[in-house]
Amino acid sequence: MKMIRSFNAATQSLMARLYTQMPTRSNRQRGASALEYIVLAAVIVIAVAAGAALLGGDTISDVFTKIQTALTSA
């Protein structure tokens, strides 16, 4: 739970900083840089991993085992 609060605080801090810098950055920059895409992809990966950890359920290997069984039985 402490990790989620820490992640939430970091996300809020990042969003506040981006919100305050957005008007000046948009005047100087036309497109997203590769670094921004990497940060966005990292946030998505972390969110998916956190969601999977919170929801529990099947592990990744169990999912692939089920797919393999379904393909071989078909």
Backbone bond lengths (Angstrom), bond angles and torsions (degrees), N, CA, C in turn:
res aa  C-N    CA-C-N  psi(-1)  N-CA   C-N-CA  omega(-1)  CA-C   N-CA-C  phi
1 M - - - 1.438 - - 1.528 110.73 -
2 K 1.355 115.68 -35.34 1.450 120.16 179.20 1.528 110.56 -64.36
3 M 1.340 116.41 -36.63 1.452 120.58 179.29 1.525 110.98 -65.27
4 I 1.329 116.61 -38.58 1.466 120.56 -179.97 1.525 110.04 -66.46
5 R 1.345 116.77 -42.19 1.467 119.45 178.01 1.520 110.86 -63.58
6 S 1.322 116.86 -40.73 1.454 120.98 178.95 1.527 110.93 -64.42
7 F 1.331 116.34 -43.50 1.464 120.97 178.00 1.525 110.42 -63.43
8 N 1.341 117.02 -40.56 1.455 121.44 179.92 1.528 110.55 -64.67
9 A 1.321 117.44 -42.60 1.462 121.41 178.69 1.520 110.88 -64.20
10 A 1.314 117.31 -41.73 1.462 120.82 178.88 1.520 110.94 -65.15
11 T 1.324 116.64 -39.29 1.460 120.66 178.92 1.513 110.79 -65.53
12 Q 1.324 117.15 -43.49 1.461 120.72 179.38 1.518 110.86 -64.06
13 S 1.317 117.05 -40.22 1.459 120.73 178.55 1.521 111.06 -63.56
14 L 1.332 116.34 -43.49 1.457 120.78 179.04 1.526 111.29 -63.77
15 M 1.333 116.86 -43.92 1.468 120.23 179.93 1.523 111.26 -64.75
16 A 1.331 118.10 -40.27 1.463 120.93 178.58 1.523 110.60 -63.34
17 R 1.340 116.05 -41.55 1.456 119.43 179.13 1.529 111.59 -66.46
18 L 1.334 116.81 -41.38 1.461 119.74 178.52 1.525 111.46 -66.66
19 Y 1.344 116.77 -37.36 1.462 120.85 -179.02 1.522 111.10 -65.32
20 T 1.338 116.57 -39.17 1.464 119.15 -178.92 1.528 111.91 -75.84
21 Q 1.304 118.59 -26.06 1.458 121.33 -178.49 1.521 113.32 -94.50
22 M 1.322 117.68 -8.35 1.459 120.96 -172.92 1.530 114.02 -58.89
23 P 1.344 121.03 -47.13 1.468 118.82 -178.15 1.525 113.06 -61.17
24 T 1.314 118.51 -40.18 1.465 119.58 -178.29 1.528 111.13 -75.38
25 R 1.328 117.15 -36.31 1.463 119.66 179.89 1.516 111.32 -68.40
26 S 1.320 117.45 -36.69 1.458 119.49 -177.15 1.516 111.97 -68.03
27 N 1.315 117.46 -25.65 1.463 120.38 177.81 1.521 111.45 -74.37
28 R 1.317 117.46 -29.24 1.460 121.44 -176.80 1.520 114.19 -95.51
29 Q 1.292 117.29 -17.11 1.463 119.98 -170.36 1.524 110.19 -132.10
30 R 1.314 116.13 136.88 1.461 119.66 -178.07 1.516 113.68 -96.91
31 G 1.319 118.12 -39.09 1.462 120.84 -176.03 1.515 111.62 -129.14
32 A 1.306 114.71 170.38 1.466 119.96 178.69 1.526 109.89 -77.65
33 S 1.308 115.07 141.38 1.464 119.07 177.70 1.523 109.73 -86.31
34 A 1.303 115.47 169.22 1.467 120.50 179.48 1.526 110.71 -62.62
35 L 1.326 116.85 -34.84 1.463 120.27 179.16 1.523 111.32 -62.83
36 E 1.310 117.39 -39.51 1.466 120.52 178.88 1.525 110.88 -66.03
37 Y 1.319 117.79 -37.91 1.456 120.53 176.68 1.534 111.28 -66.92
38 I 1.321 117.16 -36.91 1.458 120.98 178.03 1.526 109.99 -65.48
39 V 1.325 116.94 -43.42 1.466 120.76 178.68 1.523 110.07 -63.28
40 L 1.320 117.15 -42.37 1.461 120.97 179.05 1.530 110.82 -62.91
41 A 1.319 116.97 -43.66 1.464 120.54 178.60 1.531 111.03 -64.35
42 A 1.329 117.22 -38.93 1.462 120.67 178.64 1.524 111.16 -64.53
43 V 1.316 117.15 -40.71 1.472 120.81 178.26 1.525 110.33 -63.98
44 I 1.320 117.06 -40.95 1.464 120.50 178.74 1.523 110.73 -64.68
45 V 1.332 117.27 -43.38 1.463 120.91 179.33 1.523 110.71 -62.85
46 I 1.327 116.95 -43.26 1.459 120.56 179.09 1.524 110.83 -64.28
47 A 1.322 117.45 -40.65 1.458 120.60 179.37 1.530 111.48 -65.24
48 V 1.322 116.95 -41.15 1.469 120.35 178.63 1.525 110.28 -66.59
49 A 1.323 117.21 -42.14 1.465 120.55 179.46 1.525 110.89 -65.47
50 A 1.322 117.29 -41.05 1.465 120.29 178.73 1.525 110.45 -66.17
51 G 1.327 116.60 -40.58 1.457 119.65 177.40 1.514 112.25 -63.59
52 A 1.308 116.46 -41.11 1.467 120.27 178.78 1.526 110.95 -66.56
53 A 1.321 116.57 -38.05 1.466 119.85 179.59 1.523 111.18 -69.02
54 L 1.323 116.42 -38.24 1.468 119.61 -179.34 1.523 112.06 -72.17
55 L 1.316 115.93 -37.70 1.454 119.12 -177.52 1.522 112.47 -79.62
56 G 1.304 116.11 -20.41 1.472 119.71 -179.61 1.508 109.68 70.26
57 G 1.319 115.95 -128.87 1.459 120.12 177.71 1.509 112.25 77.71
58 D 1.318 115.25 -153.73 1.457 121.83 -176.75 1.517 111.12 -70.88
59 T 1.306 114.42 145.95 1.456 118.80 172.45 1.525 108.07 -80.93
60 I 1.287 116.28 169.21 1.468 120.22 -177.52 1.518 110.63 -63.17
61 S 1.319 117.28 -40.07 1.464 119.45 -179.56 1.528 110.79 -65.79
62 D 1.340 117.71 -34.83 1.465 120.02 176.55 1.529 111.30 -64.05
63 V 1.314 115.89 -39.02 1.467 120.14 179.49 1.526 110.03 -63.69
64 F 1.338 116.74 -45.85 1.463 119.57 -179.94 1.530 111.64 -67.42
65 T 1.321 116.95 -33.52 1.461 120.10 176.60 1.521 110.40 -64.51
66 K 1.323 117.10 -41.88 1.465 121.07 178.35 1.536 110.68 -64.49
67 I 1.320 116.64 -39.53 1.471 119.68 178.05 1.518 110.58 -65.30
68 Q 1.330 116.68 -43.09 1.458 120.59 179.77 1.525 110.22 -63.44
69 T 1.320 117.43 -41.70 1.473 120.09 179.40 1.519 110.92 -64.84
70 A 1.318 116.15 -40.27 1.463 119.61 179.79 1.526 111.13 -66.03
71 L 1.336 117.00 -37.13 1.466 119.85 -179.81 1.533 111.76 -72.32
72 T 1.308 116.79 -37.20 1.462 118.21 -178.14 1.540 111.55 -76.22
73 S 1.308 117.50 -27.49 1.466 119.58 179.56 1.519 112.09 -83.28
74 A 1.313 117.91 -14.35 1.471 120.96 -178.12 1.520 112.03 -80.51
